[in-house]
Amino acid sequence: MARPPEAASSPYGVPDPVRTDAAAIARALDVDPDHGLSAAEAARRLAEVGPNELRSAERNPLWRRILVQLADPLTLLLLAAVVISVIAWILEGAHGLPIDAIVILVIILVNVALSIIQEARAEDAVAALSVMTRTRSTVLRDAQKITVPSAELVPGDILVLAEGDEVGADGRLLSANSLRIAEASLTGESEAVEKRPDTLRGPGSIPLGDRADMVYKGTAVNRGTGRAIVTATGMSTEMGAIATMLDRTVQDATPLQNEVNHIGKLLGRIVVVIAIVVMITVALIQGLDTAADFVQVLLLGVSLAVAAVPEGLPAVLSVVLALGVQRMAKRNAVVKKLSSVETLGSASAICTDKTGTLTTNQMTIQRVLTASGAVEIEGVGYAPVGRVIGAGGDPPVGDLQREAQLALAAGALANDAQLTEDAGSWTIQGDPTEAAFLVAARKLEGTGEFVSRFDRVGEVPFSSERKMMSTADRNSDGAVVIFSKGAPDVLLERCTHVQVGASVVPLDAAHRDRALADVDNLSQAAYRTLGVAYRIAPELKADGDAVEIDDAHERDLVYVGVVGIIDPPRPEVRPAIAEAHAAGIRVIMITGDHPVTAARIARDLGIISGGEEALPGARLDRMDDAELREAARAYSVFARVAPEHKLRIVDALQDDGYIVAMTGDGVNDAPALKSADIGIAMGITGTEVTKEAANMVLADDNFATIVEAVREGRVIFDNIRKFLRYLLYSNMGEVLTVFFGIVFAGALGLTGATEGELVLPLLATQILWINLVTDSGPALAMGVDPEIDDVMERAPRGPHDRAIDGGMWIGIVVTGLVISIVTLLTMDVFLPGGLVPGGTDTLDVARTAGFTTLVFAALITAFTARSAESSAARGLFSNPWLWGAVTLAVVLQVAVVSLPPLQAAFGTATLPFGHWIVCLGMASVVLWVEEARKLFVRVRARRRELARVAAG
């Protein structure tokens, strides 16, 4: 956790620059504010405190990353299988190559390579912070203004700030002239913050966004000028505190990583038990008379062990996740880590910043209130597109139209911002609030023409003391008009008249009360308010292009009205939030903005309703972890929060069992993004810091894309369950076939098929053929299976829910049992004796028929495994890759049964056509049993739903 607010300190004994007088800070730092440091002293201090840079986190070397991948339980299990396969190959005589071991080893290496390649692009957020701050700053040294690299700033330097500058270090203001600084990337505050040098007083902690006498590294001067004395550099800055949090934040394993680890450990235990039980059973029932028998049993145990482990699982997982990453990239969601794809699908809470994420980050005038009524202005952002409507939804006319036009024109003229278009994209320069007037004026017909008749000839700039600005503008007739805008209460004090239609009437008490009520209504609705006024100034005669005016000319003004300005919600966000709620996902707003504004936006978007309010960060400071967990359950909007608050909220939700996705675009979001189960950065407005700290980047900054990504993540997890179900159906069928084939060999006629030899229902090479060849293709194809069941109709998967749950294990055992029964019965059909009389074939033919039946049954389960409840006929032809993989597997099976070289390698024999029909018919039993089970499940679920509706 970062240091507490206001605990920043420099090496020169300035414990609390927020509450310390600027002159006292200058004395403590031994600097004359009018002369600055000397070049020699600056160099000495730089050597003492080090460069004004952030420390980068060290990246793990390649060898360590490889070891981490190899330490995965499933990979360790496969490595053990390689060792055992090599030992068995040696005991068997070391003829040829150890193909089994080589294939498994290749799978391991491919999986490790895929993971290393993906992690080569892993986050290095602190390094990105360092890159972000490689700027230059203007300082006062030896009484001269010079520009130096920001990395060379030291405590005691006098920063000279001007519009457009990036603040190079944390500093205490010495002076400010209309200084406004954009701190959204650090605090989340959507509006530029007005700065003033007055020392802050009062009890308690002062939130970062309210420290008006401080400037901070990495923020930008939006307007005005000022000077500040540097109090902190490098890791001692507020941005350094964030870097420290990033450095200390540990990312937990994703739910998918935990699940794969669990599966690996579970299968490892099962493998050992299976191998031992089968070998003991063979020894007890059939005996081991020769060394060859012993080697064959050992090889069988190894083969079963390998069969029980889906060797292709790590590689298939990596490929399926990589394909999911590609699909999500096409939907503007760029995923940096493969495992994060599934994690997003498991998300049960999305914590989101407000500014630039839920909102456009473009200040917009939405309402204009004048003496004749109210005007609504539609459209969001800086593109001047949107209707202007009055009462009843029609365009304003008459007096209301004239007043609205004059209000917007006055605000557009008393304005220093610029609005420009480039290839259909609208951008601004200057204060976003001022730019909002330029946009709104273009939306109201005739206003632009009115504005174009004036040329500026004088100005009284905005200042924090006056809270207003005015311009003197000359119209085409040569008359000079003063246009003013500012805080409504301040402006009204300078007004003596009010505009009513085309007339100017005295501003009496009734009109004044009406104007103040309008301001109050807008403020309660979380709008930022600005009043506009004007007066014709006959005493001013333009001398050429300029006139001299000051605040004495801001008198006897004509009040026109007040506008309501807000950073509006993105239009696509509300339906996206509604879909998230329907899918059982909480949406929580965490912002540095004002609580009233945050609550208003949250209500507009459907995050909260009714009388729910935002919880301010100041209250979070007084909460312990248990109280914060209760607050995280009770509140869905947190406002005026600091970076450490965001981190604590995310941690509290995780402690409460949520899988948390955290979105953000500013530097202040980076630690929480890294701590969350999945961090989501905005690609357009997000800082490089945020993008590096995140697991996923939204290329379109669209919150709705997150919901689409959640759907994609859920589909991917469904597909993972599908191919796990398929692989384990097949593997369980193999294991039970061998086990029951040995136990019931006499009843099935196996022992009578040959004399004096160890009889096995399947050979080791046949088991490996099924496991390594026919399984992999369909499993991979199932990884790109389209959505069969609506994944957004169910609640999120819990953090402790297993990918292979109890119900799935039952299905695996039952299906494996059915596969083993039909496989062994097929062999019995063709063998003499046994349960089914009449067979006349040799053991090789019968074993080949059973082998083929098992392969066909496993391939059929590729279609039944696509859904736990829906019929295999649903979406039967929606996945051409699956059909292609199954067809290829069938062709390969025909080849291994029919081609002499493959027959010799895998111990198979040619099957007559009638035998193929029997094999296919026996294999289809798996389909009918599974369809009957699913029908029972659907009927039972339907009855429960009808009973619930009837009871409710």
Phi, psi and omega in degrees: 000145180289166178296156180297153177305144176070010179265005180299142178216148176260167178288004183248021170077041174248092189287329186215081183296337181295322186251012182252136178301142183300321180296322179293324178295318179300320178293319181295326181269001175055058180217143174269115183302336181274344183242336183074184178284157171279158180301321181293318180293320178299319179294320179297316181292324178298319178294328183283312186261347180088170183293156180278066182227161180262144182287134179267143177286141180283138179271140178297140177293163184301318183298324180288322178295324178294317179298322178299317179295319182288340181280356177300133184305318181293322177294319177298322179296319179292322177298321177297321178296324177298313181299313181295322179297319178295318179299315180297322178297319179294315180296332182279352177120358178055043178274134179067210180256148175284078188303317182302312182295321181295316181298314181296319180296321177298318178300317179298313182295320178298317181295317179297318180297316178300315182293319181295319180299317180294318184283349175295341179258019183295165186289148169219073189296323182293323177296322178294325176298320179296317179298320183298332186259014177279075182236181177241150182229149175267128181228163176258115177225133184054039178065016180237141174280125177225159177253128182230157172301137181301335179294342182263005176292145180226159175304132182102345175297146176261109179281135175251114188253140177216164183305132180095346181286150167262133181289125187275342182201167175289138182207158177262127183295136172261322179207157180207137177232103182053036186280123176229132185236132178278113183244018184301322182292338182258321186248340186087359179290123186287329182264148173299141186266131177284130183247144178210152187278355183300135180292132181280142179235179174109159183281164172079175181284141178257118181302154183305318182289348182255005182275081187290342182265009182238152170238153189230145179306135176089353176269174186230142177284116182274327185198151173083190181224166178182172174228144181217150177261126184293125180250340182208142178227165174057228183288352177275351180281170176297323176293326175297324177298321177294319177300322178295318177298319178298319182295326184267348183283126180254128178275127177285160175298146180288161177304322180293318178299318177298320182292317179296319176300317179297315180298318180300314180293319181296313181294327177301315178295318181297319181302312182299315180297314182299311183300315182293314183298315182295315181296319178294319180298314178300315181298321183285321186275314186254343179079156178240099187270333184227169176296327179296321177299317180298314180298320181295319179293318178299317179295323177296317178299317177297317181297317178294321178299315178294322180296324182290338180261121175288090185305324183284355186303309181301315181293317179297319176302312181298316181293316180297316178294321178296319177295322176297322177300318179296317179296319180292326178297324177294339177259021174072021174245106184264113184261131184269331181239132184302315184295341180290339181300310181290326181301318180299322177294338179270356186302132176247354176212134174245112176267123187231142170289162179268301189293120177082350180251300173273336180246172185280345188059033178223107183301134188223134173279123180249336183221143173233121180247123180231185184298332185262002178140203185238146176237134176258138180242117182272171182092148179234158176083193187267353174287124184283063182233126179154151180278152171247119187231150176252208180298139178080003178083008179262158176301144180294146179225168174061224184300319181297320180295318180296317181294317180296319179297317181292321180297314181289324179294319179297318178292327179287333180275321175277071198202137177246003181278166176227142179240123183229155179240137177220110179055043177083357179256128183260131178227163181235160168230133181106197184291126180300328179294318177294321179299330180300326177294320181297319180293311182297322180298325179289336182282333183266119185304133177092342183290320179299319178295322178298315181295322185293347180280355185247147173235134182287135178233355179192163183204142167246106189292162177293143171217153182294333179287318183277330181059033177198166173219156180219151173231150172256123185233137181259130179271180185294342178272357180094353179284145179258131179238136175264125176247133184230147171215151181172193178302128187304318182295322178292317183294319181298329178296337182260002182259142176241347182224170179222145179275125175232102184063233179269000184254156174245119183239158180300144179275088180275182184298323181295315179294321180295316179298320179297318180295316180294324177295321177299316179298316181296319179297318179293319180296319179294334177272012175073020173276146166278134186249141172223131176268155178229145181207171179203170165200146173283132186246083182293340180287345181263121176246120182294120177265096186073244184251007186213153171227155177265119176228156174217188186292349176292337179279350180273068183218163178050040183282158176258114181287131181255315181168190181228144178247150175254122185243140180207153170276102193281157176294151171292135185296333184275354187284319184303309178297329178294320178293321178299320178293322178297316178299319180296332179272008177081022183252127174284139173247123185236126179268129177232111189220156174272001183283174182294143182303321181295315179296316181298315180296321179299311180297320181297321177293317180301326184268352180085014176289318175233170180215168175057230185267011179298142183237174176269147176264118182285154182298331181300327178286330179296327180300332184267003184259139170275181186296321181294317178295324179293323177298319177296319179295322180294332176284325189272330186247145176244002177225125176238126186237162181052046183262152175263166180306320181292333176294316180301317180296317180295321180295315178299315180298320180296318179295320178295320177297333181273005175098003179278147166264114195256128167256133183238125178254156177180167179227344185261166177304324183294343181274343192302313181298319180293324178298319181289326182283331183296162177298325172213123179264134184238118182256151174279128185282331184270306184266350183287148176283161177298328178301311182296317181297322181287325181284339187277160172270336184218146180237130177273114183290337182249006180054028187257117179301327179299331178296329179297316181295320176297322179292324175299315178301314180298320178297321178292321177297318180297317179295320175302318181292325176298316177297323180298309184283336171295316179300315181296311181299318183283331171305307183296313182296319178295322177299319179296311183299312182291328177298312180295315183297307181289331177295327177282314183297319184251030182303318181295316181295329183272354180087008182290319184289337179276354184282338181208155183251133171074012180238153175287120186255125179239139180294329177225142176277158181300320180294326178293321178297315180293326176301312180298315189285325188259341185248299186287336181282321193295314182300305178300322179298317179296319179295325179290339178291341177247023181294138176291168182295120178268307176257150180291106186287342181270005176268357183246160178289159179298152176291134180288156182297339181252004177287137182271146173295324174249095183271183183300316180298322180290322178297321177299315179298321179297315181294315181297312181295319177300322179295317179297316179300316182294322181295312182292329178294312182290324178294324177298316177297320180296324180301321186265350179266146174290146182080198178081194183286326181252108183285161172108351182287145182228004186276165177283169178298320181299318180292315181296318178296321178296321178295317177296318177303315181292320178299317180297318179297313181296319179297319179296319180293325177295323179294343175299332178271323180287335183280356184290340177208144179282342184233322185285151179296151177297339180286342181287120182064033188302322185251020183278350182236089180297332179296322180293317177298320178296318181293318179294318179299316178299319180296321178296316179300316179296323179292319176299320181294316183291339178271331191255332185272127184305316180299320180286328176299319180292324183286325188245009175066035181256168178224156181295136179253133172296161183302319181298327178294321178299320180296317179298317180300315181293318179296317178295320180296328182292345178302325179301319179297312184292322178296316182292322178295322178295319179297315181295322178298318178298317180297317181293319179296317179296319179295321179295319179295319178297320180294318178296321179294322179294317179295318180295323181285332185269000000 
